[in-house]
Amino acid sequence: MTEQSDSDPSAAPNPPATPEGWYPDPSGDHELRWWDGAQWTQNVSDHGKTSTAPVTVSTVPLVDKPAEKIRRQVESQAGVHVEGTGGGTIFTEPVLVVNQKVKLIELNNEYAVYDADGNQIAAVRQVGQSALKKAARLLTSLDQFMTHSLQIVDMSGSVLLTVTRPRKVLKSKVEIGDASGNQIGRVIQKNAIGKIRFDLEAGGQVIGSLNAENWRAWNFSIKDASGQEVARITKTWEGLAKTLFTTADNYVLQIERPLEQPMLSLVVASALSVDTALKQDARGFG
């Protein structure tokens, strides 16, 4: 096993003393890894099946995009005008820019998350994919019948939120969890025809909704339980070549007022869940 140093931010799920148990794998290679109370072990778990795998260094997906392009994506393409930035985290920034890593064939979903100034502050990585599952994604169009698990991580690789979309037939259900994988809430698709709508649920209660503004489900309005808009998701156009020949999707999330938990986590995760819940199945190789 690789020994973790005290300075390694991925050495423990929540320092200084975390009880032994299953936690999101800091390497991103698997869904869960066993923490023995002092260090990570080789015991891993994917979709309820346990196995062993060496402890590896945490990786953070990067998308090499100039800050100037990020700012243009926010201001010119999404029409969002920002006055100042937040504290540099996904929970404090009023605007988050989500850019999917460009690939000709999407076998592993990866996104970079920026603030409005073009600084990458987080990332999204897919976990728990076996070689067999990747082969199935390459050779078939069965993505919607597969479970997809994502981790939202900071730039040190520490897990901030987990996003899981179980296999679906017509409508998606996305489960949002905290850094330890404990459920925060769910994003549940309510219809399959017309303008797509999702309920945001927490503790068995509907606390908001995610509402497509057209049948293509490109732009979304996020509302609280009273129907008041609290955030918007705007898809940004990356040019004909990327749209036709790659799988990359890019979004701008604008949070219009301070939000409390669990609404804040569900809104932030929703900006990433939209692509996993809807877009991946429509691309063949998505």
N, C-alpha and C positions, 0 to 999 in steps of 0.2 A: 504494500500500500504506500502511496505517496504521502510523505509527512507534510502537514500543513504548518506554515510558519505563523507566529503570532501576528504578523503584519498583514497576512493575507485576509482580505475582507470576506472571502467566501469560506473561511475556516470554520465558522459556526453560524447556524441559522439566526440566532439571536444572542449575542454575547452578553454577559460573560458565562453564564451557566444555563445551558439548555438541557432539559430532560431528554433521556434517550427516546428515540421514536423515529417514525418515518417522516421525512421532510422533502420538499421539492429538491431534486438533484441539482446542486449548484453548477455542475458541468453542463447541464442542459441535454445530456445524452440520454437520460431516462426520466421517467415521471417522478419517481421517489427514490431516495437513498437513505439507508439506515444510519442514524447518528447514535453512537453508543454512549453519549453523555460527555465524551471528551474529544472525539474525532469522527470523521466520516469513515465508513467501512465499505467493503466491496459488495455488500448486499444491496440489490436494487429491485425495484418493482415497477412493472408496466402493465396497466389495465388489470391489476389484481394478480398478475403472475410474477413470482419472484425468481431472481437469478443472481449471478455475480458478475461484476465488471470492475476493472481497475478505476481508482479515483484519478480523474484527470483535471487539468486546469480549466477553470471557468472561462467560457468564451462569450463575447458580446457581439452580436451581428452589427456590422458597420455598413453604412451606405455613403459612399464618397460623393457628397453633393455640396457645392460651394454655398456659403452662407447667403450670398447675393441671390441665388436661385430660390433658396428657402424663403427669403423675405419677399421675393416677387410672387412666389406661390401663395403666400399669406395675403399680401396687399392687392396685387393685380388680379390674380386668378380667383381667390376666395372672397375678395372684397372686404377683408377684415383689417381694420385700422387699430393698431395696438399703441396704447400709451403706457410705456414701462413694462417690465416683465416681473414675474413672481420670484420665488425663492430657488428656482433651478431644479424643481422636482415635478413629477407628473401630477402631484397633488396640490401644487401651489401656483403653477403657471396658468394664466388665463387663456392661453392659446397653445395647443399642441399640434405639431405637424407630423403626420405619420406617412412615411415613405417606404413602400415595399421594395425589397432588394430585387433588382432586375435579373430575371432568368428566362431563358427560352422555354424551359420546361420546369414547372414548379413541383419539386419533390419534397421540399422542406421549407415551410413558410417562415420568412424572416423579414422583420421591419425595423427601421430606425425611427426613433421619436425625438423630435427637435423642439426647442422653444422658438418663439417668433423671430429671434435674432439669428437663427441658424446654428445654434449650439446643440449637438446631440446630447440629450440628458438621459435617455433610456433606450431600450430595445425590446423587441419581441422575438422569441425563438420557439420553434416547435420541438417538443420532446416526446420520447416514448415511441419513436418509429423504428420498427424492425426493418431488416433488409427485405423481408418478404412484403411488408406493407409498401415500401418504396417501389418495389418492382410492380406491385399491383397498381399503384398510382401512375406509373409510367406506361403500363401496357393496357390499362382499362379505363373506363369512365365511371368508376364506382366510388368516387370520393365521398358522395353523400351518405354512403352506407358504412363509412368508417368513422371511428371516434378520433377527433383532433384535439390535442392538448398543447396549450401554449403557456409560456411563462413570460411575464413582463418583468424585466430586470433593469437595475440601474447600471451605470457605467462600470461599476466594480464587479458586476455579475450577480449581485445579491437579488434574490427574488422579491418583488414588490406585490404582485398579484398573479393569480393563476386563472386561465381561461380554458374551459373544456367544453367542446361541442360534441355530445354523444351522437352516434349514428342517427340519421334521419331518413324519412321517406318523403314527405312533402314539406313539413314545417320544422324549423330549427328550435332547439332549446340550448341556450348557452349558460353554463354554470360558472359563476365568478367566485374565486376564493382568495383568502389572504395569503401572506407569505408562507404560512405553514400548511396551506391547502384547506383550511377551514372555510366552509361556505359563507360568503357574504350575501349573495343573492343570485337571482337568475334573470336572464333576458329571454323571454318566451315569445316566439312568433305566433301571431293570432290569425293570420290569413295567408293564403297562397296565391290569390288572384287579386289584381288591382294594386292599389298603393299599399305596400307592405307595412304592417304595424307590429311592434313588439311591446309587450308589457315589461316593465322593470319591477321585479318582485324582491322583497326582503322580509324575512320572518313570516312568510305566508300572506303578506299584504302587498297589494299593488301600490307602489310609491311613485310611479311615473310611467312614461311611455316614450317609445322611439318611433317616429312617424316619417315614412318616406313621402317626399313631396311630389314624386311622379312615379309612374309604373316601372321605370327602369331602376328605381331605388338607388339613385346616385346621391341625392342630398337628403338629409334627415333633420327634422326638428325634434329636440328632446324636451319633453314637458314634465312638470311635477304632477302630483296627484290632483291638483286643482285645475290643471290644464294650462298653467302658466309656463311659457317657454323659458328654459334655463340654459340651454346650450344648442349649438348647431354643428352638424357634420357636413362639410362641403367637399365633394370630390373635385380634384383639380386635374385639368387636361394636360397630359404630358406629350402630346404630339401623336400624329397618325402612326408613325413607325412603332413606337412603344405600345400603343393600343392594339395594333394588329399582330405584332410579332413577339411580344413578351407578355408576362403575366403580372406586371407591376401595377398596383393600384396605390394611389396617393390621396390622402385626405387631410383636411384642416379641421380641427375641433376647436370651437370657440365657446368657452364657458362664460356666460353672460353675467353671473353674479356668484358670490361665495356660496358654496354648498357644504352641507354637513354630511357626515357618514351615516348610513351606507350609500346615500345617493351619489356622493362624489366618486366613490370607487366604481359604481355601476355606470356612471356617465363616462368616466375615463375608459373603462374596459369596453364600453359599447362602441367607441370609436375604432377599436381593434376587432371587436366581435362581428361587426357588420360584414367585413370581408370574409371572415371564416364562415359565418352563418349563411351568406347568400352567394357571394361571388365565386368561391372556389368550385362549386359544382357546375357552374355554367361554362367553364372554359375547356372542358375535356381533360386537359392535363392539369387543371388547377388544384 
